[in-house]
Each structure stands twice: as C-alpha cells, then as structure tokens.
Amino acid sequence: MKNNLTKIYLTFSVIFLTISCVAFVSLNKKIDSTKKIISENETKWQQEAEKRKNTQLLNDSIKKIQSEKDLLETHFANSSDIVPFLDTLESIAEKGGVKAEVNSVDIPKENDGLIVGMNASGSFENVYKFILLLENSPYELNLISFDAQQQNTPDASGKVSKVPQWNVFLKIKLVSFTQ
C-alpha cells in the first residue's frame, strides 16, 4: 500500500508540476505581450507629450512676437484700410505745415498698389518737410509724379506775400497695398 501511495503522490506531483510549468509559460507569454503593449503605449504617450510641449512652445513664441507682427501689419494697407491711410497722409501734411487735399484714389487693374493723387500748398520749406515726412512714413511709397509751381498771388489787400507759396501736385503709389 505504501508503494501505491508513493506512486499516487508521484503521479500527482508530476501532474501538478506539468500544470505549473504550463501555467508559468502561458503567464510568462501574457506578461511579455503586456510589456510590449505597455512599451508601445508609453512611446505613443511620449510622442503626444512632445507634441503638446512643441505646441505650447509655438503658442508662447506667437505670443512673444504678436506685438512685432502687429507693427509689421501697420506697414501694409488693406483695401478696407484706405480711409485710415488717407487720414495718415493728411496728418503728415499737417505735421509738415502744408494744406493738403486728396484729389484721386485709384486701384490699378494689375493690383500692384494704390495710386493717390494729392494737392499740397505751403512755403517751400513746409513742402520740402512734407515730402521728407512722406519718405519716412511707415508705408512703402513710390513718388510717381511731382509737379511744383510757385504761386505769387496777391492777398485780399492786394499785396504779394514776402514768403512765396508753392502748389504741389503729387501722384503717390502705395506699394504695400494688399487686397
């Protein structure tokens, strides 16, 4: 009986060992596949974290240069900004000490700028100052035509002014015009 009992124990031990080995191998395979999935997910997570970091850096950079972007955009006039541009020309004329009047505004068919015709009058020094202020304006301007004439007309009392007045007709092209 002792011999039979030993055989039964040995048989159960072998069966238990076999079941344990099969369970160990299958659990080890399951752990390896889970490690692989975890590794792939961690890689995806790191890529997404890097994308978020780059997006945040880009947003911060955009915020830092926003004022510079706004300043750059002030050098360009859109088709909706024609009136503010003309107001700028008139304020430049006031700073120069001349009387200015816009005669014509034209957008050529080539869409390569905006052409403004303008009359200005004042002393030679003021007209010269006005032209210098136009050259230094924030817009890119090209002077297409310039016609200046000295005007010696008598005033209401019949006297001719000691400081001669100049009438100037300017044709200016706003190169930095976008439609």
DRENKE-981933 format. One record per residue (C-alpha): residue number from 1; residue in three letters; x, y, z. Coordinates in steps of 0.1 Angstrom, whole numbers. Example, Ala and Ser with C-alpha at 12.3 -4.5 7.8 and 13.67 -1.06 7.14 Angstrom:
REC  num  residu   east  north     up
REC    1     ALA    123    -45     78
REC    2     SER    137    -11     71
END
This chain:
REC  num  residu   east  north     up
REC    1     MET      0      0      0
REC    2     LYS     29     22      8
REC    3     ASN     42     16    -27
REC    4     ASN      8     25    -43
REC    5     LEU      5     56    -21
REC    6     THR     40     67    -32
REC    7     LYS     31     62    -69
REC    8     ILE     -1     82    -65
REC    9     TYR     19    110    -48
REC   10     LEU     45    109    -76
REC   11     THR     18    109   -103
REC   12     PHE      0    139    -86
REC   13     SER     34    156    -82
REC   14     VAL     42    151   -119
REC   15     ILE      7    163   -130
REC   16     PHE     10    193   -106
REC   17     LEU     45    201   -120
REC   18     THR     33    199   -156
REC   19     ILE      3    221   -148
REC   20     SER     25    246   -130
REC   21     CYS     50    246   -159
REC   22     VAL     22    252   -185
REC   23     ALA      7    279   -163
REC   24     PHE     42    295   -159
REC   25     VAL     49    295   -196
REC   26     SER     15    309   -205
REC   27     LEU     16    336   -178
REC   28     ASN     51    345   -189
REC   29     LYS     39    349   -226
REC   30     LYS     10    370   -213
REC   31     ILE     34    392   -193
REC   32     ASP     57    396   -223
REC   33     SER     28    406   -246
REC   34     THR     16    431   -219
REC   35     LYS     51    445   -216
REC   36     LYS     52    450   -254
REC   37     ILE     17    468   -253
REC   38     ILE     29    489   -224
REC   39     SER     61    499   -242
REC   40     GLU     41    509   -274
REC   41     ASN     17    529   -253
REC   42     GLU     45    546   -235
REC   43     THR     61    555   -268
REC   44     LYS     28    570   -280
REC   45     TRP     24    589   -248
REC   46     GLN     59    603   -250
REC   47     GLN     52    614   -286
REC   48     GLU     20    631   -276
REC   49     ALA     37    648   -247
REC   50     GLU     64    660   -270
REC   51     LYS     38    673   -295
REC   52     ARG     20    691   -266
REC   53     LYS     53    706   -255
REC   54     ASN     61    718   -290
REC   55     THR     26    732   -294
REC   56     GLN     30    751   -261
REC   57     LEU     64    765   -272
REC   58     LEU     49    776   -305
REC   59     ASN     20    793   -288
REC   60     ASP     44    811   -265
REC   61     SER     65    821   -294
REC   62     ILE     35    835   -312
REC   63     LYS     25    855   -281
REC   64     LYS     60    869   -278
REC   65     ILE     61    882   -314
REC   66     GLN     25    893   -316
REC   67     SER     34    930   -310
REC   68     GLU     61    928   -337
REC   69     LYS     35    911   -361
REC   70     ASP     10    939   -353
REC   71     LEU     38    965   -360
REC   72     LEU     46    948   -393
REC   73     GLU     10    948   -404
REC   74     THR      8    985   -399
REC   75     HIS     32    989   -428
REC   76     PHE      6    973   -451
REC   77     ALA    -27    988   -461
REC   78     ASN    -56    965   -470
REC   79     SER    -84    976   -492
REC   80     SER   -105    981   -461
REC   81     ASP    -78   1005   -447
REC   82     ILE    -78   1031   -475
REC   83     VAL    -95   1057   -454
REC   84     PRO    -71   1054   -425
REC   85     PHE    -42   1056   -450
REC   86     LEU    -56   1088   -465
REC   87     ASP    -60   1102   -430
REC   88     THR    -24   1093   -423
REC   89     LEU    -14   1113   -454
REC   90     GLU    -34   1143   -443
REC   91     SER    -19   1141   -408
REC   92     ILE     16   1140   -423
REC   93     ALA      6   1171   -443
REC   94     GLU     -4   1189   -411
REC   95     LYS     28   1179   -394
REC   96     GLY     47   1193   -424
REC   97     GLY     27   1226   -422
REC   98     VAL     11   1224   -456
REC   99     LYS    -25   1223   -467
REC  100     ALA    -32   1190   -485
REC  101     GLU    -62   1177   -503
REC  102     VAL    -66   1142   -519
REC  103     ASN    -79   1145   -554
REC  104     SER    -80   1109   -566
REC  105     VAL    -76   1074   -555
REC  106     ASP    -71   1046   -580
REC  107     ILE    -65   1009   -577
REC  108     PRO    -49    997   -610
REC  109     LYS    -61    966   -627
REC  110     GLU    -27    949   -621
REC  111     ASN    -33    951   -583
REC  112     ASP      3    962   -577
REC  113     GLY     -5    991   -554
REC  114     LEU    -28   1020   -548
REC  115     ILE    -23   1054   -566
REC  116     VAL    -33   1086   -548
REC  117     GLY    -33   1120   -564
REC  118     MET    -28   1149   -540
REC  119     ASN    -25   1187   -540
REC  120     ALA     -5   1204   -513
REC  121     SER      3   1241   -508
REC  122     GLY     26   1260   -484
REC  123     SER     60   1275   -482
REC  124     PHE     89   1258   -499
REC  125     GLU    103   1247   -465
REC  126     ASN     70   1232   -455
REC  127     VAL     65   1215   -488
REC  128     TYR    100   1200   -485
REC  129     LYS     93   1189   -450
REC  130     PHE     61   1173   -461
REC  131     ILE     79   1153   -488
REC  132     LEU    106   1142   -463
REC  133     LEU     78   1130   -439
REC  134     LEU     62   1111   -468
REC  135     GLU     95   1093   -475
REC  136     ASN     98   1084   -438
REC  137     SER     62   1072   -434
REC  138     PRO     56   1037   -422
REC  139     TYR     42   1027   -457
REC  140     GLU     63   1018   -487
REC  141     LEU     55   1047   -511
REC  142     ASN     68   1055   -546
REC  143     LEU     65   1090   -559
REC  144     ILE     51   1086   -595
REC  145     SER     49   1123   -604
REC  146     PHE     57   1156   -588
REC  147     ASP     47   1190   -602
REC  148     ALA     56   1221   -582
REC  149     GLN     47   1257   -591
REC  150     GLN     55   1289   -572
REC  151     GLN     24   1310   -567
REC  152     ASN     27   1347   -562
REC  153     THR     -9   1358   -560
REC  154     PRO    -18   1389   -541
REC  155     ASP    -38   1385   -509
REC  156     ALA    -71   1404   -502
REC  157     SER    -53   1437   -496
REC  158     GLY    -35   1434   -529
REC  159     LYS      0   1428   -515
REC  160     VAL     21   1399   -527
REC  161     SER     34   1378   -497
REC  162     LYS     71   1380   -490
REC  163     VAL     72   1342   -485
REC  164     PRO     62   1327   -518
REC  165     GLN     37   1299   -517
REC  166     TRP     42   1267   -536
REC  167     ASN     15   1245   -551
REC  168     VAL     25   1209   -555
REC  169     PHE      6   1181   -572
REC  170     LEU     18   1146   -562
REC  171     LYS     10   1112   -575
REC  172     ILE     19   1086   -549
REC  173     LYS     19   1049   -553
REC  174     LEU     13   1028   -521
REC  175     VAL     33    997   -529
REC  176     SER     24    979   -496
REC  177     PHE    -12    976   -505
REC  178     THR    -30    943   -503
REC  179     GLN    -65    934   -515
END
